[in-house]
Amino acid sequence: MEILVVDNASNDGSKEIITAAYPMVKWIQNKNNEGFGRANNLGISNATGRYVLLLNSDMIVQQGGLAACLAEMEKRPDVGVLGCRLVNEDGSFQKSTYTVAGFRGLLDLNLVFNKFVEPAKPRIEAVQGSFMLLPRRVMDEVGGFDPDFFMYSEELDLCRRIAKKGYKIHYFDKVSAIHKHGGSITNPSWSLKQRYLSNALLYYKVRGLAGYLLYHFLFLLNTATNFFAMWLLDKNYRLGYLQIQKAYLSNFVQYLKIPFLYTRKPGNGKRILRAS
């Protein structure tokens, strides 16, 4: 086993502390913050194993969990990526799987629609990027993460491209890991802006221009509908309503640029979509 750490230009003394305590670690230092996907691509390019585990710095894997995941992968050559069951620090369940760029999921966020129509059972089309175990050959085949994404949604795009190659997305809930969600985030408001920006790019790459426009239409429909409905249907929704709308609308100019600056194929690394 080899351990590689890709440092996205931190300034907290991580390199000195970790390399002194764990001299077996291979440290890869970026001069600038290159984002999640590009940093992982760099780590993967330096890895030599048959499998690669992408693990966030805010994760604690249960004892024996990695061995169990590797054994599962050895039994399942049809699996392109494996994710485990994520839990919060208090042991409560954390969302671990996703549907990729689905329109029904947007409608389920509409308070009126959700009041009268039972939410759809989510399909497992992707696992969270904080814990992803992949065969190295699969990563080589799909070309790694799309460098157009700075942070968020890039693992969903990667899982989609892996599935298109005929591999399975496997949620292995027999292994758990504690995820201190957002443990490396110092600016939550910027993080929320980046999340919506990356999500918009994901819809464009998956659904094309028509789907991209429909995504924004449904989001704005929810904005208008939920503004009136929340007073009667869901008082708790009010707490985050303005924060969500502010984050989404702050990216308006960049939303207009996405179809002109980015393609549906993985980028060439010349530009990266990052919230201002």
N, C-alpha and C positions, 0 to 999 in steps of 0.2 A: 504494500500500500504506500502511496505517496500523498503528501499533503501540500497543496499549493494555495497560497494566499495572494489574491490580487488586490492591491491597495489603491483605491481611487483618490490619490493625493490627500490622504488624511494628515492632520497636523497634531495628533494627540500622543505621539510617541509610540504608536502601535508596533512599528517595525522593531525598534530597540527592545521593547518588552517581550515580544513574542519570539523573535529569533534568539534572544538570550535564553529564554526558558525552554524553547523547543528548537534546537539547532537542526533537526531533520526537516523543518519546514522550508519549502522553496518559496522565497518571497519575490513577488513581481510588482515593481513599483511604477505606477503611472504618474506622470508629471501633472496631469490634469484629471478632473473627474470625467471619465469617459462614459459614465452611465452603466446600468446593470448588464445589458446584453453584450456590449463591446468588451467589458471587463471579463465576463464569463467566456467569451470567444477567445480572449487572450490566454486565459487559464487553460482552456481546452486544448489550444494549439501547443501548449507546453506539457500537456499530460501524456503519459506513455501507457497507461493501463487499458485493458479491454473495456472497462466500464468507467464512466465519469459520474461522480456525485456532485451536483451543484447545491451548495449548502450556504444559506445566508449566515451572516455573523451573529444574528440574534436568535439562533436555534440551539436547542438541546435535545439530542436524539436519545431515546431510551436505551438502556443497556441491552446489548445484543441485537439492536434494531437494524444496524447496517448489515450484519451477517445474514439476518432473516430476509432482508430485501435482496441481497445478492443471490441467495439460494432461490428465491422466487423468480428472479430474472433468468437464472440458469435453467429453470424448468419451463420458461415461457419465451422461446426464441421469437415469437410473434409480437412481443411487446417492444414498443419503441421508446416509451418513457414510463417510469413508475413514480407515483407520488404516495406519500403515507398520510395517515390521519393526523391532522394538526390540532393542537389544543392550546388554550390560553394558559397563562401562568397559574391560574386558579383551578385548572383542570377541565374547564368548560370547553365545549366543542368550538372549533374555529372553522370557518368555511375553507374547504380544502380542494374543491373541484368547481369547474365552471363550464357553462355553455359558451361557445365562441360566437360573438356578434349576432346574438339572436334578437329578433324583433318582439317575440312574445314576452321575453324578459322585461323589455321596456314597457310594454303595455301593463304588465303586472305591477309596475311602479305607479300606475295611475290609480289614485284612491277610489275614483268612481268605478272604473273597470274592475278593480280588485274587490270592490264591494259586492258586485253581482256575479262575477265569474271566478270560479275557483282557480287559483294560480296553477300554472302548468308544472308538472314534475320535471325538474331540471335534468337535462341529459349530461352525462359526464363526457365532455369533449376536451377538457384540459385540466391539468393539476397546477397548483400554485408553485411559482418559481422558487420559493424559499427552500424546497426540498425536491429535487428532480434527479432520479437515477436513470442514466441512459447508456446504452451500448455505444462505444466510441464510433463504431462503423455507421451507426444511424446518424450521429451528429455530422460525420464526414459526408454522408449522402445528402442531407438536407442543407448543409452549409452553415449550420449554427444559427445564432440569433440574427434577426434583421437589424443591421446597424442604424436604421432610420429611427428606431425607438430609443429614447434616452432612458426612460424608466416607466414601468407599468405596461401591461398588456403584451409585452414582447414574448412572455412564456405562452400566452394563449395563441399568438401567431405561430410560434414554433410548434406547439402541439398540433395545430391545424395542418401545417406542412408535413409533419411526421405522419399524421393519419392519412393524408393524401398519398403517401408513399405505400400505404397498405399495412402500416404497423398499428398496433393497438395502444390506446391510452389506458393505463392500468392504475386504478386507485386501490392500493393495498392497505386496508384499514386494520390489519392485524399488528401493524407497527405504528407507534405514536411518537410524535416529537413536539416539544414545547416551542411555540413560536412567539417571541416577544414582539408582536406585530408593531412595525414602525419603530423598532428599537434604534435604528440608525438615522431616523428622521429628526431634524432639529427645527424645521419650519413647517408645521402641519398645514397652514393655509396654502403655501406654495405646493406642497405635496398633493393637495386636493386639486389644484389647478392642473398639475402635471398629469394626474390620473385621468381627468376628463379630456385633456389634449391627446394623450396616448390612446384613449378609448375611441376618440373620433378617427384617428389614423387607422386603428384596427378595423373599424367599420368600412373605411374606404378601401383598404387592402383586401378585405374579405368580400364585401358586397358591391364594390364598384361605385361609380358616381351616383347612380340612381339610389342605391342602398344607403350611400353616405348622406344624401339629401333627406331620405326618409328617416334616417336616424335622428337628424337634427329636428325634423318636423315633429316626430314623436316626443322628443325631449321637451320641445317648446310647448307642445300640447299638454304634456304632464305639468309643466310649469304653470300654465294658465288654469288648468282644471284643478290642480291641487291647491292653488292659492285660495280658491273659494271653498273647496271640499274639506280642507283640513280643519276649518272652524267647526264643522259638524261631525266629520267622520273620524278624524284622528288628531287629537290635540297634541300628542307627542311628536307628530311630524313637524310641527311649527318650530321646534327647537333647532332643527338643522336646515330648514327650508331656505332661509336667506343665505346661509353659508354655502349651500350647494349651488344656488343660482348665481351668486357672486363669483364662485370659482369657475363655473361653466361659461358665463358671459364675458369674463375677463380675457378669454382666449379667442374672442370673436374674430379679430383680424387674422390670427393664425389659422382659424377654421377656413377662411376664404382662400388662404394660400395653399392649403394642403393638396387640392387636386392639381394645382399647377406645378408644385415643387417636388411631389413625390409620385412614385409609380406603385402599382400593385405588387410588383416583384420586389424581393429584398434589395435594399439599396446598395450602393457601391462604396459607402463610407464617406462620401463627400459632404453630406449634411446630416444633421441630427435634430429631431423635433424636441425642443426643450422649452418649457414655460419660462416666461420672462419674470 
